[in-house]
Amino acid sequence: MATSTASPPRPASIGQSSLGSSPVTLAATVAKVQARLLPFLLLMYVLAFLDRANIGFAKKAFQLDTGIGDAAFALGAGIFFIGYALFEVPSNLIMHRVGARIWMCRIMVTWGVISAGMAFAHDETTFYGLRFLLGVAEAGFFPGVILYMTYWFPSQARARVMGMFYFGAPIAFILGSPLSGLLLDLHGAGGLLGWQWMFLVEGLLASAVGVWAYWYLNNRPTDATWLSTEEKSVLAAAVDAEEAHKHAHGPKSVLAALANPRLLYLCAIYFLIQMSVYGVVFYLPTQVAGLLGKKVGFEVGLVTAIPWICALAAAYLIPRHSDRTGERRVLAALTLSAAGLGIAVSAGAGSPLLALLALCVAAAGFIAVQPLFWTFPTGYLGGVAAAGGIAMVNSLGALGGFVAPNVKTWAEGFFASTAAGLYLLAATTLLGALLILGLKALGLVETQRSDGLAPGVGLPQHQS
């Protein structure tokens, strides 16, 4: 019986490539890279998130000791994102040019020193200045890591790998919440206040890991002495084929990427996601303390870790499901919707237990949606356009971290209700979910690819 030799192409998976590599070799190579790089990148992200958000743990004690009011605190907490947003694109372009070893070291050392300097913020002016400089110093870290992953991981593994990278935020709170609470309880030791100990210890930890990064990271797979020649070849072939596809269909220069309407639409979505993240993160310890009727310390730190344990599970399961099925858009919209509903219920819950459960849903939703979101811009942008475009998405999105605490404070004052701010953040989160559904109209949707690459985010068929 004759068989046809013109069988239709099948979508590739993580263990399959049209580039001549065996399924085992490509899968094993990706697993080897993941085992080498991901734990270290995760450690970096834990420290980044902790140094960015630990101001929430210091809030009450810091304000009591310095006399800084609620409005000034909200401005200082958010002004970090102004410096962050202004320097994101140039920082990522520099990393694209000089490599991750040098630039990640520079970022972590400087942000650690500045974060430690927060121990000496005794008035509003110093508080504002240090928070702004912290944003400038950390600018480029997160989009730099996202860009770095595109050098090492083919698209079919990227949601799963990014989901594991996003463990950093929950881990920062699971481990960092008790640590921050414990350091706050050192009040008076060595003549320092508790919040001073917290800023000093956590900031200097980041600087130490930054020095380590210079010796640990490799810029590209071709630089990795821990990969064999065959492994380098297989990985480079898979990543280079994907890059060629993106160059053929997406913007090719930084300016073209920054002016791209699809990219601006993605910026708007990420802005709304970040509003939900930081509208909750900056106030979660205080909110939990209110639910428990206790001051922020070790006990509150332990309870605050519970929503992040749920987020950890969601960041593991949801991106893996997405990679396995190729579904991105609808799954991301549902995940973000769950976060919005969780924020709303936490504001109006009649019992502390229900409020805590709602916060668990909120944290799980807004953490797990982010690795799904990043498959859209990384599946569309390549080369230097990716360096600039990914940074722009993150920088404009990060402004949500500036807007969220200030909008929350405004809503609470305007409506004379402590719940009004959370209801407003819940509404903006649901709006973000609707915009994700709208990605289909832009062509940025999941497809089963027939070009030998991964099932994942499809590219627009016409260059913009």
Phi, psi and omega per residue, in radians:
M1 nan 2.222 -3.071
A2 -1.342 2.572 3.062
T3 -2.116 2.558 -3.128
S4 -1.325 2.482 3.075
T5 -1.653 -0.027 -3.095
A6 -1.870 0.931 3.128
S7 -1.227 2.541 -3.119
P8 -1.156 2.583 3.135
P9 -1.173 2.573 3.116
R10 -1.887 2.547 3.105
P11 -1.065 2.475 3.129
A12 -1.461 2.759 3.048
S13 -2.156 -3.045 -3.115
I14 -1.094 -0.433 -3.130
G15 -1.778 0.330 -3.047
Q16 -2.517 2.430 3.127
S17 -2.534 2.563 3.079
S18 -1.540 0.151 -3.030
L19 -1.698 0.193 3.069
G20 1.647 -0.054 3.135
S21 -1.467 2.625 3.093
S22 -1.320 2.646 3.116
P23 -0.954 -0.739 -3.096
V24 -1.132 -0.725 -3.075
T25 -1.125 -0.812 -3.125
L26 -1.173 -0.785 3.139
A27 -1.101 -0.758 -3.118
A28 -1.163 -0.633 3.134
T29 -1.163 -0.789 3.107
V30 -1.080 -0.724 3.122
A31 -1.099 -0.669 3.126
K32 -1.160 -0.757 3.097
V33 -1.101 -0.753 -3.140
Q34 -1.059 -0.769 -3.124
A35 -1.149 -0.553 -3.118
R36 -1.399 -0.820 -2.968
L37 -1.612 -0.672 -2.953
L38 -1.100 -0.756 3.119
P39 -1.025 -0.675 -3.129
F40 -1.253 -0.753 3.083
L41 -1.061 -0.639 3.115
L42 -1.138 -0.748 3.086
L43 -1.045 -0.746 3.115
M44 -1.064 -0.750 -3.104
Y45 -1.207 -0.654 3.085
V46 -0.990 -0.825 -3.121
L47 -1.199 -0.643 3.109
A48 -1.096 -0.833 -3.098
F49 -1.185 -0.662 -3.137
L50 -1.138 -0.785 -3.135
D51 -1.223 -0.420 3.123
R52 -1.385 -0.656 -2.974
A53 -1.884 -0.072 -3.083
N54 -1.177 -0.206 3.053
I55 -1.047 -0.478 3.104
G56 -1.141 -0.594 3.105
F57 -1.276 -0.593 -3.094
A58 -1.428 -0.142 -2.908
K59 -0.800 -1.061 -3.015
K60 -1.162 -0.853 -3.120
A61 -1.145 -0.712 3.133
F62 -1.085 -0.816 3.137
Q63 -1.143 -0.671 -3.137
L64 -1.121 -0.724 -3.088
D65 -1.355 -0.523 -3.059
T66 -1.788 -0.283 -3.101
G67 1.340 0.266 3.129
I68 -1.368 2.231 -3.092
G69 -1.395 3.086 -3.081
D70 -1.102 -0.778 -3.115
A71 -1.132 -0.723 3.124
A72 -1.171 -0.645 3.103
F73 -1.128 -0.768 3.127
A74 -1.065 -0.717 3.121
L75 -1.133 -0.777 3.141
G76 -1.150 -0.698 3.110
A77 -1.092 -0.676 -3.080
G78 -1.474 -0.427 -3.036
I79 -1.176 -0.342 2.992
F80 -0.845 -0.721 -3.006
F81 -1.345 -0.295 3.044
I82 -1.209 -0.914 3.082
G83 -1.056 -0.682 3.137
Y84 -1.067 -0.828 -3.081
A85 -1.184 -0.674 -3.084
L86 -1.118 -0.561 -3.007
F87 -1.921 0.100 -3.121
E88 -1.080 -0.938 -3.057
V89 -1.109 -0.901 3.123
P90 -1.062 -0.628 3.128
S91 -1.103 -0.755 -3.113
N92 -1.220 -0.595 3.082
L93 -1.154 -0.640 3.086
I94 -1.135 -0.749 3.134
M95 -1.103 -0.670 3.110
H96 -1.049 -0.545 -3.095
R97 -1.514 -0.816 -2.996
V98 -1.669 -0.283 3.120
G99 1.728 2.808 -3.027
A100 -1.271 -0.575 -3.073
R101 -0.982 -0.948 -3.092
I102 -1.220 -0.791 -2.959
W103 -1.321 -0.671 3.088
M104 -1.167 -0.616 3.048
C105 -1.066 -0.850 3.140
R106 -1.031 -0.807 -3.111
I107 -1.038 -0.863 -3.023
M108 -1.233 -0.686 -3.131
V109 -1.124 -0.811 -3.090
T110 -1.222 -0.705 -3.136
W111 -1.197 -0.582 3.115
G112 -1.115 -0.754 3.134
V113 -1.114 -0.758 -3.130
I114 -1.187 -0.704 3.110
S115 -1.084 -0.722 3.079
A116 -1.092 -0.576 3.116
G117 -1.144 -0.301 3.071
M118 -1.064 -0.320 3.094
A119 -1.094 -0.314 -3.078
F120 -1.939 0.306 3.105
A121 -1.481 1.747 -3.068
H122 -1.906 -0.009 3.107
D123 -2.577 3.012 -3.061
E124 -1.076 -0.764 -3.078
T125 -1.070 -0.814 3.123
T126 -1.135 -0.698 3.111
F127 -1.030 -0.868 3.131
Y128 -1.061 -0.809 -3.072
G129 -1.095 -0.770 -3.127
L130 -1.210 -0.686 3.104
R131 -1.124 -0.689 3.098
F132 -1.125 -0.813 -3.138
L133 -1.134 -0.572 3.080
L134 -1.093 -0.702 3.079
G135 -1.117 -0.733 3.110
V136 -1.080 -0.773 -3.089
A137 -1.152 -0.702 -3.074
E138 -1.452 -0.232 -3.117
A139 -0.922 2.308 3.119
G140 1.685 -0.260 -3.116
F141 -1.124 -0.987 -3.043
F142 -1.168 -0.895 3.099
P143 -1.118 -0.468 3.077
G144 -1.131 -0.711 3.110
V145 -1.188 -0.729 3.105
I146 -1.046 -0.792 3.093
L147 -1.100 -0.751 3.139
Y148 -1.015 -0.679 3.126
M149 -1.130 -0.548 3.118
T150 -1.195 -0.360 3.083
Y151 -1.337 -0.400 -2.955
W152 -2.022 -0.397 -3.034
F153 -2.180 2.196 3.037
P154 -1.167 2.794 -2.952
S155 -1.072 -0.515 -3.070
Q156 -1.192 -0.309 3.116
A157 -1.829 -0.040 -2.869
R158 -1.287 -0.674 3.129
A159 -1.104 -0.737 3.131
R160 -1.119 -0.785 -3.125
V161 -1.158 -0.743 3.110
M162 -1.160 -0.604 3.079
G163 -1.074 -0.703 3.110
M164 -1.234 -0.599 3.051
F165 -1.092 -0.640 3.132
Y166 -1.241 -0.074 2.952
F167 -1.002 -0.404 -3.065
G168 -0.973 -0.751 -3.115
A169 -1.159 -0.886 3.080
P170 -1.068 -0.715 -3.133
I171 -1.113 -0.641 3.113
A172 -1.009 -0.565 -3.135
F173 -1.631 -0.562 3.100
I174 -1.141 -0.813 3.108
L175 -1.592 -0.658 -3.064
G176 -1.285 -0.533 3.141
S177 -1.090 -0.937 3.073
P178 -1.086 -0.660 3.133
L179 -1.087 -0.821 3.130
S180 -1.091 -0.737 3.108
G181 -1.090 -0.704 3.136
L182 -1.137 -0.744 3.119
L183 -1.149 -0.641 3.067
L184 -1.103 -0.556 3.132
D185 -1.309 -0.099 3.065
L186 -1.424 0.272 -3.089
H187 -0.852 2.091 3.100
G188 1.688 -0.304 -3.138
A189 -1.165 2.302 3.128
G190 1.104 0.336 -3.139
G191 1.341 0.186 -3.142
L192 -1.908 2.630 3.050
L193 -1.339 2.805 -3.104
G194 -1.027 -0.778 -3.104
W195 -1.203 -0.450 3.065
Q196 -1.202 -0.740 3.057
W197 -1.020 -0.749 -3.101
M198 -1.065 -0.863 -3.124
F199 -1.130 -0.732 -3.106
L200 -1.120 -0.898 -3.059
V201 -1.141 -0.849 -3.059
E202 -1.231 -0.574 3.100
G203 -1.204 -0.802 -3.114
L204 -1.201 -0.483 3.019
L205 -1.040 -0.745 3.136
A206 -1.091 -0.730 3.134
S207 -1.103 -0.694 3.137
A208 -1.112 -0.741 3.122
V209 -1.191 -0.544 3.083
G210 -1.078 -0.731 3.079
V211 -1.108 -0.710 3.112
W212 -1.082 -0.663 -3.102
A213 -1.011 -0.624 -3.130
Y214 -1.052 -0.618 -3.088
W215 -1.587 -0.310 -3.004
Y216 -1.701 -0.708 -3.016
L217 -1.396 2.586 2.945
N218 -1.953 2.510 -3.072
N219 -1.187 -0.786 -3.077
R220 -2.445 2.854 3.095
P221 -0.969 -0.588 -3.126
T222 -1.142 -0.333 3.132
D223 -1.562 -0.136 -2.987
A224 -1.449 1.905 3.108
T225 -1.255 -0.263 -3.123
W226 -1.539 0.017 2.993
L227 -1.867 2.499 3.075
S228 -1.329 2.913 3.120
T229 -1.038 -0.728 3.127
E230 -1.135 -0.734 3.131
E231 -1.108 -0.734 3.093
K232 -1.062 -0.740 -3.101
S233 -1.139 -0.801 -3.120
V234 -1.109 -0.793 -3.114
L235 -1.174 -0.768 -3.141
A236 -1.088 -0.691 -3.135
A237 -1.090 -0.766 -3.126
A238 -1.153 -0.802 -3.109
V239 -1.213 -0.709 -3.117
D240 -1.157 -0.634 3.102
A241 -1.125 -0.697 3.100
E242 -1.148 -0.728 3.123
E243 -1.081 -0.723 3.132
A244 -1.070 -0.693 3.132
H245 -1.131 -0.740 -3.137
K246 -1.179 -0.685 3.117
H247 -1.119 -0.563 -3.109
A248 -1.304 -0.446 -3.010
H249 -2.063 -0.268 -3.082
G250 -1.982 -3.132 3.101
P251 -1.123 2.524 -3.017
K252 -1.825 -0.303 -3.105
S253 -2.124 2.908 3.126
V254 -1.097 -0.799 -3.107
L255 -1.108 -0.711 3.113
A256 -1.107 -0.662 3.133
A257 -1.189 -0.776 -3.064
L258 -1.180 -0.446 3.136
A259 -1.693 0.093 -3.043
N260 -1.319 2.181 -3.110
P261 -1.057 -0.618 3.121
R262 -1.110 -0.682 -3.137
L263 -1.196 -0.673 3.097
L264 -1.108 -0.633 3.093
Y265 -1.134 -0.725 3.086
L266 -1.130 -0.612 3.073
C267 -1.052 -0.741 -3.139
A268 -1.093 -0.718 3.116
I269 -1.109 -0.804 -3.096
Y270 -1.181 -0.575 3.054
F271 -1.018 -0.797 -3.128
L272 -1.209 -0.641 3.076
I273 -1.080 -0.789 -3.112
Q274 -1.192 -0.516 3.032
M275 -1.060 -0.752 -3.136
S276 -1.176 -0.676 -3.112
V277 -1.104 -0.973 -2.985
Y278 -1.477 -0.316 2.997
G279 -1.147 -0.461 3.100
V280 -1.659 -0.788 -3.017
V281 -1.018 -0.813 -3.062
F282 -1.138 -0.394 -3.045
Y283 -2.047 0.009 -3.077
L284 -1.067 -0.816 3.116
P285 -1.029 -0.739 3.123
T286 -1.146 -0.693 3.140
Q287 -1.132 -0.750 3.111
V288 -1.152 -0.690 3.103
A289 -1.052 -0.686 3.097
G290 -1.148 -0.680 3.118
L291 -1.131 -0.636 -3.102
L292 -1.536 -0.272 -3.077
G293 1.237 0.573 -3.112
K294 -2.287 2.878 3.066
K295 -1.423 2.770 3.135
V296 -1.211 2.107 -3.134
G297 -2.884 -2.707 -3.051
F298 -1.098 -0.751 -3.103
E299 -1.134 -0.812 3.091
V300 -1.094 -0.634 3.097
G301 -1.058 -0.692 3.117
L302 -1.127 -0.791 -3.124
V303 -1.193 -0.637 3.122
T304 -1.099 -0.423 3.138
A305 -1.242 -0.369 -3.044
I306 -1.049 -0.864 3.113
P307 -1.021 -0.529 -3.103
W308 -1.361 -0.425 2.995
I309 -1.138 -0.725 3.070
C310 -1.105 -0.698 3.112
A311 -1.118 -0.638 3.114
L312 -1.068 -0.792 3.126
A313 -1.110 -0.738 -3.136
A314 -1.150 -0.692 -3.141
A315 -1.178 -0.388 3.075
Y316 -1.448 -0.820 -2.973
L317 -1.414 -0.785 -2.990
I318 -1.196 -0.843 3.086
P319 -1.093 -0.611 3.084
R320 -1.088 -0.740 3.086
H321 -1.086 -0.685 3.139
S322 -1.118 -0.776 3.109
D323 -1.123 -0.648 -3.092
R324 -1.223 -0.645 -3.065
T325 -1.715 -0.323 -3.047
G326 1.393 0.039 -3.134
E327 -1.472 2.188 3.128
R328 -2.103 -1.010 -2.902
R329 -1.098 -0.990 -3.070
V330 -1.143 -0.720 3.138
L331 -1.096 -0.714 3.113
A332 -1.132 -0.723 3.139
A333 -1.116 -0.739 3.124
L334 -1.149 -0.701 -3.137
T335 -1.114 -0.762 3.137
L336 -1.218 -0.619 3.077
S337 -1.061 -0.713 3.106
A338 -1.065 -0.669 3.111
A339 -1.102 -0.779 3.140
G340 -1.083 -0.752 3.113
L341 -1.144 -0.649 3.099
G342 -1.104 -0.729 3.107
I343 -1.079 -0.781 -3.122
A344 -1.101 -0.793 -3.114
V345 -1.161 -0.637 3.136
S346 -1.104 -0.501 -3.135
A347 -1.317 -0.593 -3.034
G348 -1.949 0.164 -3.098
A349 -1.157 2.488 -3.118
G350 -1.486 -0.223 -3.112
S351 -2.317 2.617 3.110
P352 -1.032 -0.634 -3.123
L353 -1.141 -0.785 3.121
L354 -1.117 -0.701 3.125
A355 -1.105 -0.707 3.133
L356 -1.166 -0.703 3.090
L357 -1.097 -0.704 3.114
A358 -1.121 -0.684 3.096
L359 -1.143 -0.560 3.067
C360 -1.098 -0.769 3.117
V361 -1.134 -0.740 -3.133
A362 -1.080 -0.861 -3.121
A363 -1.102 -0.740 3.114
A364 -1.060 -0.721 -3.095
G365 -1.206 -0.864 -3.042
F366 -1.382 -0.241 2.985
I367 -1.455 -0.826 -3.055
A368 -1.203 -0.442 -3.123
V369 -1.260 -0.429 -2.997
Q370 -1.214 -0.768 3.050
P371 -1.086 -0.542 3.046
L372 -1.173 -0.753 3.141
F373 -1.014 -0.759 -3.031
W374 -1.210 -0.232 3.046
T375 -1.198 -0.393 -3.133
F376 -1.259 -1.003 3.126
P377 -1.181 -0.611 -3.132
T378 -1.289 -0.373 3.053
G379 -1.456 -0.145 -3.070
Y380 -1.910 -0.598 -3.005
L381 -1.867 2.492 3.092
G382 -2.375 2.815 3.050
G383 1.067 -2.480 -3.113
V384 -1.172 -0.491 3.062
A385 -1.097 -0.608 3.085
A386 -1.195 -0.709 3.135
A387 -1.035 -0.830 -3.138
G388 -1.322 -0.715 -3.062
G389 -1.210 -0.766 3.114
I390 -1.094 -0.708 3.113
A391 -1.125 -0.677 -3.141
M392 -1.160 -0.749 3.096
V393 -1.003 -0.804 -3.103
N394 -1.210 -0.661 -3.099
S395 -1.224 -0.807 3.114
L396 -1.208 -0.618 3.061
G397 -1.123 -0.662 -3.110
A398 -1.115 -0.405 3.068
L399 -1.053 -0.386 3.027
G400 -1.052 -0.537 3.081
G401 -1.214 -0.442 3.042
F402 -1.395 -0.750 -3.068
V403 -1.218 -0.712 -2.987
A404 -0.968 -0.959 -3.101
P405 -1.137 -0.574 3.140
N406 -1.278 -0.713 3.076
V407 -1.148 -0.687 3.118
K408 -1.068 -0.813 3.123
T409 -1.109 -0.721 3.119
W410 -1.077 -0.827 -3.100
A411 -1.095 -0.685 3.126
E412 -1.111 -0.686 3.118
G413 -1.284 -0.739 -3.080
F414 -1.142 -0.734 -3.102
F415 -1.684 0.033 3.134
A416 0.907 0.781 -3.104
S417 -2.553 2.282 3.116
T418 -1.237 -0.300 -3.138
A419 -1.542 -0.309 -3.021
A420 -1.055 -0.686 -3.130
G421 -1.098 -0.715 3.132
L422 -1.224 -0.627 3.081
Y423 -1.098 -0.701 3.120
L424 -1.127 -0.747 3.109
L425 -1.130 -0.625 3.083
A426 -1.095 -0.696 3.140
A427 -1.142 -0.739 3.138
T428 -1.182 -0.568 3.097
T429 -1.135 -0.753 3.115
L430 -1.157 -0.596 3.051
L431 -1.080 -0.709 3.086
G432 -1.050 -0.668 3.108
A433 -1.111 -0.689 3.103
L434 -1.125 -0.692 3.119
L435 -1.143 -0.609 3.087
I436 -1.086 -0.733 3.091
L437 -1.051 -0.559 -3.136
G438 -1.256 -0.122 3.131
L439 -1.080 -0.434 -3.123
K440 -1.076 -0.654 -3.133
A441 -1.170 -0.378 -3.135
L442 -1.606 -0.081 -3.111
G443 1.489 0.013 -3.138
L444 -1.616 1.237 -3.044
V445 -2.265 2.870 3.115
E446 -1.280 2.437 3.099
T447 -2.447 2.797 2.963
Q448 -1.588 1.840 -3.003
R449 -1.291 2.573 3.119
S450 -2.068 0.390 -3.091
D451 -1.880 0.293 3.129
G452 1.513 -0.062 3.094
L453 -1.676 -2.846 -2.984
A454 -1.495 2.684 2.858
P455 -1.193 2.294 -3.084
G456 3.045 -2.463 -3.044
V457 -1.306 2.205 3.103
G458 -1.421 2.717 -3.138
L459 -1.809 2.585 3.049
P460 -1.022 2.579 -3.028
Q461 -1.438 -0.196 -3.141
H462 -2.222 2.393 3.130
Q463 -1.135 2.448 3.101
S464 -1.949 nan nan
